[in-house]
Amino acid sequence: MPTNDPARDSLQPPSNRVSDFEEYRFSELEVDELFWETNSKNESTPWRKISNTQGYNIKAGTTSNIKPGTVVYQRI
């Protein structure tokens, strides 16, 4: 059984290779939530879900149709 040892846990922080993103389907997001097309920090633009079929590209200021089954990412 795992034990909780705060002293030891602080000496072994989580790896820096842990992803900052969690994978979702577009249909699982609530309207007005932010999401990203990829889980790459350097290449991804933030989007906002504006309806069940559309997303708003925050940087470009444009809207696009997005299929409900499309895989998107949210920051943890």
C-alpha positions as CSV (number, residue, x, y, z in Angstrom):
1,M,0.0,0.0,0.0
2,P,1.4,3.4,-0.9
3,T,2.3,5.8,1.9
4,N,2.2,9.5,2.0
5,D,5.6,10.9,2.9
6,P,5.7,14.7,2.4
7,A,9.4,14.9,3.3
8,R,10.4,12.4,0.6
9,D,7.9,13.7,-1.9
10,S,9.4,17.2,-1.8
11,L,12.8,15.7,-2.6
12,Q,11.5,13.9,-5.7
13,P,9.4,16.4,-7.7
14,P,7.5,15.2,-10.7
15,S,9.4,14.9,-14.0
16,N,9.6,17.9,-16.3
17,R,8.5,15.6,-19.1
18,V,4.9,15.5,-17.8
19,S,2.6,17.0,-20.4
20,D,0.9,20.3,-19.6
21,F,-2.1,19.2,-21.8
22,E,-4.9,16.8,-21.4
23,E,-6.7,15.2,-24.4
24,Y,-10.4,15.7,-25.0
25,R,-12.9,15.4,-27.8
26,F,-14.3,18.8,-29.0
27,S,-17.9,17.6,-28.0
28,E,-16.8,17.1,-24.4
29,L,-15.9,20.7,-23.9
30,E,-18.3,23.3,-22.5
31,V,-19.0,26.5,-24.5
32,D,-16.5,29.3,-23.7
33,E,-13.7,26.9,-22.6
34,L,-10.2,27.3,-24.0
35,F,-8.6,24.5,-26.0
36,W,-5.6,23.9,-28.3
37,E,-5.3,22.0,-31.5
38,T,-2.0,20.3,-30.5
39,N,-0.3,19.5,-27.3
40,S,2.9,21.3,-28.4
41,K,3.7,24.5,-26.3
42,N,5.6,26.1,-29.2
43,E,3.3,25.5,-32.2
44,S,-0.2,25.7,-30.8
45,T,-2.7,28.6,-30.9
46,P,-5.4,29.0,-28.2
47,W,-9.0,28.6,-29.3
48,R,-12.3,29.2,-27.5
49,K,-15.4,27.0,-28.1
50,I,-18.2,29.3,-29.1
51,S,-20.9,26.6,-30.0
52,N,-21.2,22.9,-30.4
53,T,-19.7,23.1,-33.9
54,Q,-17.5,26.2,-33.9
55,G,-14.3,27.4,-32.4
56,Y,-12.8,30.9,-32.3
57,N,-9.1,31.3,-33.0
58,I,-8.0,33.9,-30.4
59,K,-4.9,35.1,-32.2
60,A,-6.3,35.3,-35.7
61,G,-9.8,36.5,-34.6
62,T,-11.5,34.0,-36.9
63,T,-14.1,31.2,-36.4
64,S,-14.0,27.7,-37.9
65,N,-16.3,24.7,-38.0
66,I,-14.9,21.9,-35.9
67,K,-16.3,18.3,-35.9
68,P,-17.5,17.1,-32.5
69,G,-15.1,14.1,-32.6
70,T,-12.0,16.1,-33.2
71,V,-9.3,15.6,-30.6
72,V,-8.3,18.8,-28.9
73,Y,-6.2,19.6,-25.8
74,Q,-6.7,21.7,-22.7
75,R,-4.0,22.9,-20.3
76,I,-4.0,21.2,-16.9
